[in-house]
Amino acid sequence: MLASLSPATIRQYSGPLRSWWVFSQNQHCSPFRPETKDVLLFLSGLSRTVGSYASLNSARSAISLISSNKIGNDPLIKRFCKGISVLKPSGPRYDYIWDPSPVISKLTTLFPHESLSLEVITKKLVVLLALASGQRCQTLAAIRVSQISFTAQRVLIRVPDRIKTSAPGRSQPLLSFPRFKGHDNLCVVNLLSHYLSRTQDIRPSACDSLFIALKRPHTAVGTQTISRWIKNPLAECGVEDIFSAHSTRHASTSLAAQKGISVNLIRRAAGWSGESRVFANFYNRTVLDEDAFANAILSSSLSTS
């Protein structure tokens, strides 16, 4: 039963379930077969402290997970949750997103690869993979060397491990990067091949993970390290600190939409289902050039003086 839940879901539900357990003990009610009035009382108290409907809905889902009563279908609980969604609607994390162009321009200068340190090569590869695929850090951390296939035209990367978007009947990610002919400084295929060559001698024999630690014993790295490797280059390129490493997913998919790429293709590339509204509701943000207006005004003033 625990295997049916992802580690992220378990972490997400742990806090609400602890609060629900304390509430049940204080109210002398069963945490596994609660009555509607008890769930409503708990959610009502929780609604005063949560910032949005999403947090309260997460608590309701956590209770449903361990409850033998179908509280999610109870008409009173459904009505209460609908009211909270009106009073505290969930919104996107970002109202706008940074422009990937300056970041890409910076990456083009990091060449030739043979003259760069392993740290620079690693961070460049991570950022390029994140932007060119629209995938999460979790997916990048799950890439295995044994699942990478080079062809004359492209590189294919299969991700068989369970990730956030994994579900019965849904295909696992298959990342495809074509050879960027004439632009070796931005070619994912060439950079990936170079990274594998640079790490061949220091990679532990039993380590199949693509990304390994920069320091000994060079073990496989996790999502948090991948996030730091993305965050640092973004900061060096002037991306505001409010944007996390996950914002590369927002930036790449939003730019793709702005360039005329179909929504269906964006969904497939980023791992969303064909009916998903996640991209439209939370990811498709305006790519902002926040200095364009001020620069245009000031430069015109200088030209007439």
Secondary structure, 3 states (H helix, E strand, C coil): CHHHCCHHHHHHHHHHHHHHHHHHHHHCCCCCCCCHHHHHHHHHHHHCCCCCHHHHHHHHHHHHHHCCCCHHHCHHHHHHHHHHHHHCCCCCCCCEEECHHHHHHHHHCCCCHHHCCHHHHHHHHHHHHHHHHCCCHHHHHCCEHHHEEECCCEEEEECCCCCCCCCCCCCCCEEEEECCCCCHHHCHHHHHHHHHHHHCCCCCCCCCECCECCCCCCCECCHHHHHHHHHHHHHHCCCCCCCCCCHHHHHHHHHHHHCCCCHHHHHHHHCCCCCCCHHHHHHCCEEECCCHHHHHHHHHHHHHC
